[in-house]
Amino acid sequence: MSDLSRNHFHAASAAREPVVRFTINGQESSAGAGTSVAAALWAAGRRALRLTTQRGEPRGIFCGMGVCFDCLVEIDGCPNVRACRIAIKEGMRVRTQQGAGSWEEAP
């Protein structure tokens, strides 16, 4: 398949896919419905998804299939969620995680 055909194929696939809106650290973004949170964040330019507890070192997507725990994020107030295992949804609130994360207080 030529590069032109490949690009046309991806553009045509994306055009049929519904788009959902979500926030990352309070900033609005969008992605195709059914895309993993990790892929949506990668597409939005986010490479570091959390900082380690001890040294504050950045971690991002490592295995991409839910075996490791490098892509932990906070989703809708719930910490320690593996971003590669969850599909992005309309209105989802995603935050990069600081250390072990913390539960959001209920209103």
C-alpha positions as a Markdown table, in Angstrom:
| # | Residue | x | y | z |
|---|---|---|---|---|
| 1 | Met | 0.0 | 0.0 | 0.0 |
| 2 | Ser | 1.5 | 3.4 | -1.0 |
| 3 | Asp | 1.8 | 6.2 | 1.5 |
| 4 | Leu | -0.9 | 8.1 | -0.3 |
| 5 | Ser | -3.3 | 5.2 | 0.0 |
| 6 | Arg | -2.4 | 4.6 | 3.6 |
| 7 | Asn | -3.0 | 8.2 | 4.6 |
| 8 | His | -6.3 | 8.2 | 2.7 |
| 9 | Phe | -7.4 | 5.0 | 4.5 |
| 10 | His | -6.7 | 6.5 | 7.9 |
| 11 | Ala | -8.5 | 9.8 | 7.1 |
| 12 | Ala | -11.5 | 7.9 | 5.8 |
| 13 | Ser | -11.6 | 5.8 | 9.0 |
| 14 | Ala | -11.3 | 8.8 | 11.2 |
| 15 | Ala | -14.1 | 10.6 | 9.4 |
| 16 | Arg | -16.6 | 7.8 | 10.3 |
| 17 | Glu | -15.5 | 7.6 | 14.0 |
| 18 | Pro | -17.6 | 9.8 | 16.4 |
| 19 | Val | -15.6 | 12.3 | 18.3 |
| 20 | Val | -15.8 | 12.7 | 22.1 |
| 21 | Arg | -14.7 | 15.6 | 24.2 |
| 22 | Phe | -12.8 | 15.2 | 27.5 |
| 23 | Thr | -10.5 | 17.3 | 29.6 |
| 24 | Ile | -6.8 | 16.6 | 30.6 |
| 25 | Asn | -5.7 | 18.6 | 33.6 |
| 26 | Gly | -8.7 | 21.0 | 33.0 |
| 27 | Gln | -7.8 | 21.6 | 29.3 |
| 28 | Glu | -10.3 | 20.5 | 26.7 |
| 29 | Ser | -9.4 | 18.0 | 24.1 |
| 30 | Ser | -11.1 | 15.5 | 21.8 |
| 31 | Ala | -10.5 | 12.0 | 20.5 |
| 32 | Gly | -12.3 | 9.3 | 18.5 |
| 33 | Ala | -14.8 | 7.3 | 20.5 |
| 34 | Gly | -13.4 | 4.0 | 21.6 |
| 35 | Thr | -9.8 | 5.2 | 21.7 |
| 36 | Ser | -7.9 | 4.3 | 24.8 |
| 37 | Val | -7.2 | 7.1 | 27.3 |
| 38 | Ala | -3.5 | 6.5 | 26.7 |
| 39 | Ala | -3.8 | 6.9 | 22.9 |
| 40 | Ala | -6.0 | 10.0 | 23.3 |
| 41 | Leu | -3.4 | 11.6 | 25.6 |
| 42 | Trp | -0.5 | 10.6 | 23.3 |
| 43 | Ala | -2.4 | 12.2 | 20.3 |
| 44 | Ala | -2.9 | 15.3 | 22.4 |
| 45 | Gly | 0.8 | 15.6 | 22.9 |
| 46 | Arg | 1.0 | 14.3 | 26.5 |
| 47 | Arg | 4.0 | 12.0 | 27.0 |
| 48 | Ala | 4.3 | 12.1 | 30.8 |
| 49 | Leu | 1.2 | 10.7 | 32.4 |
| 50 | Arg | 2.4 | 10.6 | 36.0 |
| 51 | Leu | 5.3 | 11.4 | 38.3 |
| 52 | Thr | 6.8 | 8.7 | 40.5 |
| 53 | Thr | 6.2 | 8.9 | 44.2 |
| 54 | Gln | 9.9 | 8.9 | 45.4 |
| 55 | Arg | 11.8 | 11.0 | 42.9 |
| 56 | Gly | 9.0 | 12.7 | 40.9 |
| 57 | Glu | 10.3 | 11.2 | 37.7 |
| 58 | Pro | 8.0 | 11.3 | 34.6 |
| 59 | Arg | 6.4 | 8.1 | 33.4 |
| 60 | Gly | 4.3 | 7.5 | 30.2 |
| 61 | Ile | 3.1 | 4.7 | 28.1 |
| 62 | Phe | 5.5 | 1.7 | 28.3 |
| 63 | Cys | 3.7 | -1.6 | 27.4 |
| 64 | Gly | 0.5 | -0.2 | 26.1 |
| 65 | Met | -1.5 | -3.4 | 27.0 |
| 66 | Gly | -2.1 | -3.2 | 30.8 |
| 67 | Val | 0.8 | -5.3 | 32.1 |
| 68 | Cys | 2.9 | -2.5 | 33.6 |
| 69 | Phe | 1.7 | 0.4 | 35.7 |
| 70 | Asp | 3.6 | 3.3 | 34.1 |
| 71 | Cys | 0.5 | 4.9 | 32.5 |
| 72 | Leu | -1.4 | 5.5 | 35.8 |
| 73 | Val | -3.7 | 8.5 | 35.7 |
| 74 | Glu | -6.6 | 9.9 | 37.6 |
| 75 | Ile | -10.0 | 9.5 | 35.8 |
| 76 | Asp | -13.1 | 11.3 | 37.1 |
| 77 | Gly | -11.5 | 11.6 | 40.6 |
| 78 | Cys | -10.3 | 8.0 | 40.8 |
| 79 | Pro | -6.5 | 7.6 | 41.0 |
| 80 | Asn | -4.3 | 4.7 | 39.8 |
| 81 | Val | -6.2 | 3.9 | 36.6 |
| 82 | Arg | -4.2 | 2.4 | 33.8 |
| 83 | Ala | -4.8 | 4.7 | 30.8 |
| 84 | Cys | -4.1 | 2.0 | 28.2 |
| 85 | Arg | -7.0 | -0.2 | 29.6 |
| 86 | Ile | -9.9 | 2.4 | 29.6 |
| 87 | Ala | -11.7 | 3.8 | 26.5 |
| 88 | Ile | -12.1 | 7.6 | 26.5 |
| 89 | Lys | -15.7 | 8.8 | 27.0 |
| 90 | Glu | -17.6 | 12.0 | 26.5 |
| 91 | Gly | -17.0 | 14.4 | 29.4 |
| 92 | Met | -14.3 | 12.3 | 31.0 |
| 93 | Arg | -12.0 | 14.2 | 33.4 |
| 94 | Val | -8.4 | 13.0 | 33.1 |
| 95 | Arg | -5.6 | 14.3 | 35.3 |
| 96 | Thr | -1.9 | 13.4 | 35.2 |
| 97 | Gln | -1.1 | 11.7 | 38.5 |
| 98 | Gln | 1.3 | 13.0 | 41.1 |
| 99 | Gly | 2.9 | 10.1 | 43.0 |
| 100 | Ala | 0.4 | 7.7 | 44.5 |
| 101 | Gly | -2.5 | 10.0 | 43.5 |
| 102 | Ser | -5.4 | 11.0 | 45.7 |
| 103 | Trp | -9.1 | 10.5 | 45.7 |
| 104 | Glu | -11.2 | 13.5 | 44.7 |
| 105 | Glu | -13.4 | 14.8 | 47.5 |
| 106 | Ala | -17.1 | 14.2 | 46.9 |
| 107 | Pro | -19.1 | 17.5 | 46.7 |
